[in-house]
Amino acid sequence: MAEGGAARQTTEAGPAFAFDKLKRVPSYRMLAEAVTLQILDGRLRAGDPLPTEAQLCEAFGVNRSTVREAVRVLEEASLLRRETSRRFVISHPSNADLGVQFERMVLLQEISFQELWETVRAVGPAMSRLAAERATGAQLDALEAHLALLQQAVDAHTSLVEPNIVFDDMVARMSGNRALLLAHETMWRQMYPRYQAAVFDHVPAASKRMLESRRALLAALRRRDADEAEQCTIRHIVDFKRGYELAQKQIAAPQAAPAARPKAVRKKA
């Protein structure tokens, strides 16, 4: 048999071995990955300037078009922020940036409401339990002030999506666990816009029940009652699913993209 072939045929001595051709990774992706690794290991920190085009060309032995493609990839990943037409600095993706990427994966992988709900059901109660144990008085006062904004949104029949997301984010921050915060925020940012369209707009009692559950959670947090805070969150999440079912939505169906994102409800100064 000739040497150097991509595959060896079956012989009496043993089975054949077949190998796929090696894939060539584009140079710009190799460059982007090299910069990403330096960001991950801390050699490049948020706010540090990215080396110039000329410096990157010399360091990696590539041309300017390769550097520009790598910069585009890094910018799309929110690992670079453009300060001027020619100047970039290192940045870290925000939770909102990650939420957008997560939403794309939800749609591409045809993840269902049921799957999202099961994840929130696992994360939310743990978050509330930790919040009851760790929240500061200032954080609880801020949560109570935000609850007033939520009441205003209910009274005015305006979108409850952003006020609910902010409420959950505030509780998540009280937990002192950034992994929980990230997981919880990305989940709720997928569920609330769909819930608004499916439930708040069509089931009149949903907004009042939601408000009552928020008040009950705040009361449990103020009492430092971790067990009750956990149960309040479980009831809220179960009620969330029940409302979705009452709106005759298919919880096992793949999620569709929300029609439009609501405007943020800003806190009053």
N, C-alpha and C positions, 0 to 999 in steps of 0.2 A: 504493500500500500504506500502511495506517495506521502512524503512528509509535508506538514504545513497545512493540511486540509482542515476545514471547519468541523468535520465530523468523522468518526471512525465507523466503518460498516461492521455489521455483525459477522463474527467468524466463529469457527469451532472452538476457539480458545476462550470466548466469553461474549458478553453482550456489547452492543454498540453504545457509544456515547455521543450525544448530539448537544451542541452548545449554541445558544443564541449569539448573534453578533454583539460585540461590545458597543454600547451607545456612547457617542461623543457628546459630552456636556458642552454647550456653547460657552465660549470664553467669558461673555458678559455675566453669565450665571455663576461661573466659578469666582469671578471678581466680587459679585454681590454677596456670595456666600462667605468669602473671606472677610469682607467688611462686617457682615452680620455676626460672625464668630467673635470678632474683636469687640463688638458691642455687647455680646452676651457674656464674655469673660471680663468685661469692665475696663479693657484697655481704651476703648472709646466710650465716653460718657455723654449723657444728654447735655446738649449745649456746646460740646466740642465742635470745632469747625472740621468739615470734611477736607482732606487734602485736595489741592487743586487738580484740575484735569491733567495738567502737565506732570504733576507729581505722581498721580495714579498711573499714567501711561508709562512713566519711567520705572516705577516700582514693580509693575506687573508685566512689563514688556508687551503692552497691547497698544492699539491705536485709539484715537479719540472717540470713534463711533462705538467701540466696545465699552469704553468708560461711560459714555452717555446712556447706553442701554442699561448698564448696571445701575447707574444712578436712578434711572426711571423705575427699575424694579424696586429699589430700596425706598424710593419716594412713595410708590404705591403701597408698600408694606408699612408706611408711616414710621420708618426708621430714619428717614431724613426729612428735614423741614427746609424749604427754600426761603432764604432771607432776602436775597437779591437775585437778579437774573443769572448771576454766576456763582453765588455763594450759597452753600448748603451747610447746615449744622445737624449734628446727630440728635435724634428725638426718639421718644418711646411712644408706642401706640397707646392712645387713651382707651378707656373702657368703651367709649362710643365707637372708636375705630374697630376694636375687636368685635363689637356687637354687629357692625356691618358685615364683617367677614363671616361671622357666625351665621347671620341670616342667609347669606349666600349658600353656605353649606347646608342649612336646613332645607332650602328650596331645591338645591341640586341633588341631595340625597333623599328627597321626598319624605322628610321626617314628619310624623303626625303630631297632632295636638296631644294625643294620648302619651306619646313619648316625651314631649316637652313637659307635660303635667307631671308625669312620674318623676322626672328629674327635679322639678320644683318641690314636689312632695318629699323628696329625700333631703334636699338642701335647706328649705325654708325653716322647718322646725328647729334644726340644729342652730341655725343663725339666730333665731329668736331666743333660744335658751341661753346662748352666750351673751346676747345683748342684755338680758335680764341680770346677768352676773356682772357685766363690765361697764354698762352705760354710765356716763357721768351726768350730774345734775344739769349741766349746760346742754348736753345732747338731748336729754329728755324735754327740757324747756323748748328747744328748737323744734323737736318733733311735735309738741303740742301746738306750737305756733303754725306749723305746716298743716296740722289737722284742721285748723281754722280755714286755711286756703282750700282744703279739700271740701269742707262744708260749703264754702262759697261756690265752688264748681258744681256741687250737687244742686244747690238752690238755683243757680243760674242755668242749669241744664247744659253746661258746656262740657267739653271733653274731659274725661276723668283719667285719661291715659297717663299723661305726664305727671300729674300730681300723685298718682298711685306709684309710678316708677320712682319718683323722688322719695316718697314715704318709705318704700322698701329699701332704697339705697341708704337712707339715713339709719334704718334699723340694722342693715348689714354692716355699716361702718361702726355702729355701737358694739358689734361682736368682736371687733379688733382682729378679725381674720380676713386678710386680703384675698385669699383663695376663695373663700365663701362669697365675698363681695363680688368678685369677678364672675364666678359661676352663676350666682343669683341674678346679677344685673343682666347678663346676656340672655338668661332664660326669660325673665319678665319682659324684656324689651321685645321679645318675639311674641309673647302671649297677650299682653295688654292691648296692643292695637287691634288684634283680631277679636279680642273679647269685647272691645268697645263697639265694633261694627256688628258683632253677632248678638250681644246681650244687652249692654247698657242702653243701646238705641231701641231695643225691642221688648225688654222685660223691665217694666217700670220699677218693680220692687228691688231690682238688683243694686242700684246705686245706694239706696238706704241701708240695705243689708251690709253692703261693703263698708259704709261709714260706721255702722254699729260695731263691726268686727275690728275696725281700726281703733275705735275708742276703747274697746275691751283689751286690745293688745297694749295700748299705752298705759292703761290702768295696771295691768299685770307687770309691766316693766317698771313702773313707779314703785310697786310693792316689792320688787326684786323677787317675784314669784316665777322662777324659771319653768316649773311644771305647767303653770297656767299660761305663760307666754307661749310655750310650745303647743299647748292644746288650742289656744286662740288661733295660732297660725295654721294648724292642721284643719280646724273648722273652716277657716277662710279659704284654704286651698281646695278643700272638698266642695265647698259652696261654689267656688269658681267653676269647677267642673260641672256641677249640677246646673248652673246657669247656662253653660254652653250647651248642655244636652237639652234643656228646656227650649232653647232657641232652635232646636231641631238641626243642630250641626253634627256632622259626622266626625267624631273625635279620632277615629282610626284613619281618616283620609289624610293624604299628604297636605301640608300647609301651602296655601297660596300666598303670594306677596300681598301685603296690605296695600289698599288703593292709594293711600297718601299718609304721610307722617304728620301727626298733630303738632301744632306749635307748642313750644315749651311754656309752661305756666311759671312765671318768675315770682320769686318772693318779693313782697313789698319791703322797701328799705325801712 
